[in-house]
Amino acid sequence: MKRRKIIGQNVYRLRMRRDITQTELADFADLSKRYIQKIEHGEANITIEVVEKLVGIFKCGWQDIVGDI
């Protein structure tokens, strides 16, 4: 499976666990809702800076978002 798809599934899973919407996540991360949608669908090339934001929001480790590299 492509890395972007894995990251997207992980972001979706983490977001669902915390019961927050894409709009709320976008607001928390200072990103657009469309970018969050693209991440979750495996269509975005996510940056290190965005991963860092998500790690802080979800209070998780990098591996929880990017998986095993």
Secondary structure as UniProt FT lines:
FT   HELIX           3..17
FT   TURN            18..19
FT   HELIX           22..29
FT   HELIX           33..40
FT   TURN            41..42
FT   HELIX           48..58
FT   HELIX           62..66
//
